[in-house]
Amino acid sequence: MSIEGIVPGEIREGPAAFRATVAAVGPGVRAVADALRARQVRRIWVIGNGTSYHSSLHAAGLARRLAGPDDPIAIPVTAGDFRAFRPRLGPGDAIVGISASGEFRDVVGVFEEVRGRIPTVGIVHVPGSTLTGISDHLVLSGGGPSGAPVMTKTFSSTLTATILTLAAILGDGPLAEATEGLLLAADHAERAIADAWPLVEGMAAELADAEHLFVIGGGLAWPAALEAALKLKEMALVHAEASETWEMASGPATMVGPSTVVVSLAPAGAARAATDDVVRHCREWGARVVEVAPERAVEGSRLLALPAAVDERFAPLTVVPPVALLAYVLAGLRGATPDRPSWTARYHSQGLTHIVGV
């Protein structure tokens, strides 16, 4: 099959989209940071659902690494949990809400409920959406409109905007470090996508009969694993579960066998040795292994190669796109249509109607 369609087009556009976001939001995130620092904010609640929650996990985790002991702390929470079980909020709190469509009902609901009391920052991809009108501060990601309900380009864009927003709050040094890392990640993502393109059709054919897929990663490749597993579910309609590297060896490992595929997200970094060790065991137990890594660590695995210099701190932007491309091809073999999926009515039930084509 030829890899053509809306979703693969947006996968290919992803690196340009987060470059565009870096260029677009710089002055805006500095203004947001100045406003929140003036309020002496100490806790930044970063909320979202689905893909946006994965962005909150990653951006907050990166902020934790960039922060000093006297900096505010970023706390990721699902928007639904935050709304139902509201923490006690005070003058030292702020809320960053991520919603590509600007319409996710729990993020919108939280912003409406705290309006005038707690400062809010909306990370949004769609101009004119509800969240753009009710946020105290707005950061619009770049890269142009999306034409598909499966978030690929908009994930990259809104995650980039969230990273820059949190980094700016920490100061000029962290913002410069994050900006440099993001631009380098765009180069690495382009290379990883290009290298994966001729490989994924053969790989998908080998995996089409899999009953269970596990996607594993450690450090900031863990939120990447969550997003990659979601892409496999949304596109190929297959059971796919993310597992953090050190958790995979316990409960999830009990299901690993010949009908299982394990996708290892293993950029260079402190978690790689442990991730490689886990997938070696999975291979011994009969699983088929796909490695998304600079080089193969497991005999008999299939490799989606990453540039050697890929920075684990920006893993969701570099390691997810090759898996998303694989998921798209796997979907075609399983009779699914990610460009116009069968589950759009469920998408609409969440209030998400502002992405083009949905």
VENKAMO-V50262 format. One record per pair of residues at least 4 apart in sequence whose C-alpha atoms are under 6 Angstrom apart, sorted by sequence separation. I is the first residue (numbers start at 1). J is the second residue. D is the distance in whole Angstrom. If there is no record, write none. Layout:
I_J_D, I_J_D
This chain:
21_25_6, 33_37_6, 37_41_6, 48_52_5, 49_53_4, 55_59_6, 56_60_6, 63_67_6, 67_71_6, 81_85_6, 82_86_5, 105_109_6, 111_115_6, 114_118_6, 131_135_6, 151_155_6, 154_158_6, 155_159_6, 164_168_6, 185_189_6, 200_204_6, 204_208_6, 217_221_5, 218_222_5, 230_234_6, 231_235_6, 232_236_5, 233_237_5, 248_252_5, 249_253_5, 256_260_6, 268_272_6, 283_287_5, 315_319_6, 316_320_5, 332_336_5, 337_341_5, 348_352_5, 36_41_6, 48_53_4, 217_222_5, 233_238_5, 243_248_5, 248_253_6, 282_287_6, 331_336_5, 348_353_6, 266_272_5, 167_174_5, 168_175_5, 233_240_6, 167_175_5, 217_225_6, 216_225_6, 46_56_6, 215_225_5, 229_240_5, 290_301_6, 294_305_5, 229_241_6, 289_301_5, 290_302_5, 291_303_5, 292_304_5, 293_305_5, 294_306_4, 122_135_5, 229_242_6, 290_303_6, 292_305_6, 293_306_5, 294_307_6, 60_74_5, 121_135_6, 294_308_5, 120_135_6, 125_140_5, 120_136_5, 121_137_5, 122_138_5, 123_139_5, 124_140_5, 125_141_5, 141_157_5, 226_242_5, 121_138_6, 141_158_6, 225_242_5, 280_298_6, 57_76_5, 56_76_5, 141_161_6, 102_124_5, 222_244_5, 94_118_6, 96_120_6, 100_124_5, 53_78_6, 94_119_5, 95_120_5, 96_121_5, 97_122_5, 98_123_5, 99_124_5, 100_125_5, 101_126_5, 80_106_6, 94_120_6, 96_122_6, 214_240_6, 216_242_6, 218_244_6, 261_287_6, 263_289_6, 267_293_5, 79_106_6, 83_110_6, 102_129_5, 103_130_6, 212_239_5, 213_240_5, 214_241_5, 215_242_5, 216_243_5, 217_244_5, 218_245_5, 260_287_5, 261_288_5, 262_289_5, 263_290_5, 264_291_5, 265_292_5, 266_293_5, 79_107_6, 102_130_6, 214_242_6, 216_244_6, 217_245_5, 257_285_6, 258_286_5, 261_289_6, 263_291_6, 264_292_6, 43_72_6, 45_74_6, 46_75_6, 47_76_6, 49_78_5, 102_131_5, 216_245_6, 257_286_5, 258_287_5, 42_72_4, 43_73_5, 44_74_5, 45_75_5, 46_76_5, 47_77_5, 48_78_5, 49_79_6, 245_275_5, 257_287_5, 45_76_6, 47_78_5, 48_79_5, 47_79_5, 267_312_6, 52_98_6, 213_260_6, 215_262_6, 211_259_6, 212_260_5, 213_261_5, 214_262_5, 215_263_5, 216_264_5, 217_265_5, 44_93_6, 48_97_6, 210_259_5, 213_262_6, 215_264_6, 42_92_5, 43_93_5, 44_94_5, 45_95_5, 46_96_5, 47_97_5, 48_98_5, 210_260_6, 41_92_4, 44_95_6, 46_97_6, 41_93_5, 218_271_5, 236_327_6, 224_316_4, 228_320_5, 220_313_6, 231_324_6, 235_328_6, 221_315_5, 236_330_6, 232_327_5, 236_331_4, 235_331_6, 235_338_5, 55_159_5, 59_163_5, 66_174_6, 196_304_6, 192_306_5, 21_141_5, 21_142_4, 20_142_5, 20_143_6, 17_142_6, 17_143_4, 196_322_6, 200_326_5, 204_330_5, 189_318_4, 193_322_5, 33_168_6, 29_165_5, 33_169_4, 18_156_6, 30_168_6, 14_153_5, 18_157_5, 17_157_6, 11_152_6, 10_153_5, 58_223_6, 54_223_6, 15_186_5, 148_339_6, 147_356_5, 148_357_6, 149_358_6, 146_356_6, 147_357_5, 104_351_6, 103_352_6, 101_354_6, 101_355_6, 7_339_6, 6_339_6
